[in-house]
Amino acid sequence: MSTPAPTPAPTPASARKSTARYDALIVGGGFYGARLALMLRRRFDRVLLVEREAILLGRASLNNQARVHGGYHYPRSILTSLRSRHNYPRFVDEYGDCIDRSFPHYYAVARGVSKVTGNQFAEFCRRIEAPLSKAPAAVARLFDSTRVDAVFEVQECAFDAVKLRERTSRELVDTGVEVRTSTEAVSVRNAPDGARVTLRHAGAESEVLSSLVLNCTYSRGNQLLEHSAAARIPMKHELTEMAIVHPPDELQGAAVTVMDGPFFSLMPYPPRGLFSLSHVRYTPHCSWDDNRSAEQALACAQSRFSHMAHDAARYLPCMRNTRYVDSLWEIKTVMPRSEQDDSRPILFRRSAELPAVITVLGAKIDSVYDVEDALAQAHSS
Ligand SMILES: Cc1cc2nc3c(=O)[nH]c(=O)nc-3n(C[C@H](O)[C@H](O)[C@H](O)COP(=O)(O)OP(=O)(O)OC[C@H]3O[C@@H](n4cnc5c(N)ncnc54)[C@H](O)[C@@H]3O)c2cc1C
């Protein structure tokens, strides 16, 4: 008969390592994660926000086109347009100190090859009650009238992601959300009353418990689910390039969007005091339906600025005077159903395998309000 193993001496309570417990853990410190952490802090005592980068709002929330969508962009998805019409004034009022509205904004509708005509676009704006007027003649003359059907002046502004970061960081401190940067959430397991989350910081792993986990990791949402043995959510990822440029003098600091189809946008990019140039055909460099090739795709990306400017100059000849500075590279993630109608629905999905985990994907900065509504509803039901 073998000798029974000695019973280990009980660990004194003072030496026992207790796992920190939170009411809510938000993974991902982009604008969505930060804003939702603030919302949850109003409801709960212990809220933790973890971000794998060294700073908050450093990924898609910074590397984007900075347009606060006023509904004009989606003539093929009236629902998305109406949500923007609803959220635009809310966002602009609340974040007035992070907004640039110092520039005129012109939308031009291409002739023949556009999915809408100038008249259809004007009718669409009337239906969604989006302010629209004819662009001044001096502006309309800048466009090639053989390729452009109509030019309108619209009311749409830009946000400054660095100001948003400064403001949200202050608010997180003031409201007592615990923030850990350079900290990655590696995986999640079910635990009594919630989830056990493994975090990695400076190469060392630790665990925390939380009743609720919000997966606000945008393009990496599936990675966290996969490492947690939970089912992936269909998402489409694109490696995107926004060229950062000096605009042509002729435009005098105006924003221009030519639509609706494979056209381009020139928008102020407030964090740099410059403009971004994006092109429907050239901004996406490649796409895939999971996260695996993201780093590889980023490593071999080559700018397509000259293609963007060359094509844009066919509609707006002065675009050939655009001067390139550098590019913002980011992974853009959308729901596959957006491909059909260019819509931008939000994703708000509880994991079947990990009931404490909700994955969130916001398509636009202002759709954070729709996510907040969904979260409030989930908590009241
Ligand atoms: C090219 C481009 C142009 C766009 N143009 C516009 C526009 O003009 N107007 C508009 O409204 N919207 C635009 N968007 C969309 C907008 O940027 C996003 O909807 C918004 O930024 C999403 O915010 P987020 O917080 O979900 O994502 P992010 O800002 O990317 O935040 C996610 C965070 O999660 C972190 N993270 C990932 N995995 C982990 C992990 N395991 N642990 C800890 N942290 C993790 C990341 O480091 C990141 O900081 C654009 C997006 C792109 C890419």
PDBQT file of the ligand as one rigid body, heavy atoms in Angstrom, charges set to zero:
ROOT
HETATM    1  C1  LIG A 401      -9.888  53.652 -42.495  1.00  0.00    +0.000 C 
HETATM    2  C2  LIG A 401     -11.060  53.925 -41.599  1.00  0.00    +0.000 A 
HETATM    3  C3  LIG A 401     -11.848  55.044 -41.847  1.00  0.00    +0.000 A 
HETATM    4  C4  LIG A 401     -12.938  55.304 -41.006  1.00  0.00    +0.000 A 
HETATM    5  N1  LIG A 401     -13.630  56.466 -41.194  1.00  0.00    +0.000 NA
HETATM    6  C5  LIG A 401     -14.576  56.816 -40.297  1.00  0.00    +0.000 A 
HETATM    7  C6  LIG A 401     -15.212  58.080 -40.378  1.00  0.00    +0.000 A 
HETATM    8  O1  LIG A 401     -14.893  58.906 -41.206  1.00  0.00    +0.000 OA
HETATM    9  N2  LIG A 401     -16.194  58.351 -39.476  1.00  0.00    +0.000 N 
HETATM   10  C7  LIG A 401     -16.561  57.452 -38.500  1.00  0.00    +0.000 A 
HETATM   11  O2  LIG A 401     -17.459  57.749 -37.708  1.00  0.00    +0.000 OA
HETATM   12  N3  LIG A 401     -15.966  56.255 -38.403  1.00  0.00    +0.000 NA
HETATM   13  C8  LIG A 401     -14.981  55.918 -39.259  1.00  0.00    +0.000 A 
HETATM   14  N4  LIG A 401     -14.354  54.723 -39.140  1.00  0.00    +0.000 N 
HETATM   15  C9  LIG A 401     -14.828  53.753 -38.127  1.00  0.00    +0.000 C 
HETATM   16  C10 LIG A 401     -14.357  54.144 -36.741  1.00  0.00    +0.000 C 
HETATM   17  O3  LIG A 401     -12.993  54.431 -36.765  1.00  0.00    +0.000 OA
HETATM   18  C11 LIG A 401     -14.665  52.976 -35.802  1.00  0.00    +0.000 C 
HETATM   19  O4  LIG A 401     -16.031  52.714 -35.799  1.00  0.00    +0.000 OA
HETATM   20  C12 LIG A 401     -14.269  53.268 -34.368  1.00  0.00    +0.000 C 
HETATM   21  O5  LIG A 401     -13.023  53.883 -34.272  1.00  0.00    +0.000 OA
HETATM   22  C13 LIG A 401     -14.244  51.957 -33.622  1.00  0.00    +0.000 C 
HETATM   23  O6  LIG A 401     -13.805  52.215 -32.308  1.00  0.00    +0.000 OA
HETATM   24  P1  LIG A 401     -13.376  51.012 -31.426  1.00  0.00    +0.000 P 
HETATM   25  O7  LIG A 401     -13.121  51.545 -30.083  1.00  0.00    +0.000 OA
HETATM   26  O8  LIG A 401     -14.372  49.907 -31.573  1.00  0.00    +0.000 OA
HETATM   27  O9  LIG A 401     -12.043  50.456 -32.140  1.00  0.00    +0.000 OA
HETATM   28  P2  LIG A 401     -10.499  50.819 -31.881  1.00  0.00    +0.000 P 
HETATM   29  O10 LIG A 401     -10.282  52.270 -31.782  1.00  0.00    +0.000 OA
HETATM   30  O11 LIG A 401      -9.685  50.067 -32.887  1.00  0.00    +0.000 OA
HETATM   31  O12 LIG A 401     -10.268  50.213 -30.450  1.00  0.00    +0.000 OA
HETATM   32  C14 LIG A 401     -10.089  48.836 -30.209  1.00  0.00    +0.000 C 
HETATM   33  C15 LIG A 401      -8.953  48.728 -29.225  1.00  0.00    +0.000 C 
HETATM   34  O13 LIG A 401      -8.861  47.408 -28.747  1.00  0.00    +0.000 OA
HETATM   35  C16 LIG A 401      -7.502  47.155 -28.484  1.00  0.00    +0.000 C 
HETATM   36  N5  LIG A 401      -7.340  45.702 -28.372  1.00  0.00    +0.000 N 
HETATM   37  C17 LIG A 401      -7.478  44.783 -29.356  1.00  0.00    +0.000 A 
HETATM   38  N6  LIG A 401      -7.347  43.537 -28.846  1.00  0.00    +0.000 NA
HETATM   39  C18 LIG A 401      -7.124  43.674 -27.527  1.00  0.00    +0.000 A 
HETATM   40  C19 LIG A 401      -6.931  42.752 -26.464  1.00  0.00    +0.000 A 
HETATM   41  N7  LIG A 401      -6.968  41.434 -26.667  1.00  0.00    +0.000 N 
HETATM   42  N8  LIG A 401      -6.706  43.242 -25.208  1.00  0.00    +0.000 NA
HETATM   43  C20 LIG A 401      -6.683  44.583 -24.973  1.00  0.00    +0.000 A 
HETATM   44  N9  LIG A 401      -6.885  45.496 -25.954  1.00  0.00    +0.000 NA
HETATM   45  C21 LIG A 401      -7.115  45.054 -27.208  1.00  0.00    +0.000 A 
HETATM   46  C22 LIG A 401      -6.796  47.793 -29.676  1.00  0.00    +0.000 C 
HETATM   47  O14 LIG A 401      -5.433  48.031 -29.405  1.00  0.00    +0.000 OA
HETATM   48  C23 LIG A 401      -7.603  49.059 -29.859  1.00  0.00    +0.000 C 
HETATM   49  O15 LIG A 401      -7.044  50.174 -29.201  1.00  0.00    +0.000 OA
HETATM   50  C24 LIG A 401     -13.256  54.416 -39.945  1.00  0.00    +0.000 A 
HETATM   51  C25 LIG A 401     -12.450  53.298 -39.700  1.00  0.00    +0.000 A 
HETATM   52  C26 LIG A 401     -11.338  53.067 -40.493  1.00  0.00    +0.000 A 
HETATM   53  C27 LIG A 401     -10.448  51.921 -40.157  1.00  0.00    +0.000 C 
ENDROOT
TORSDOF 0
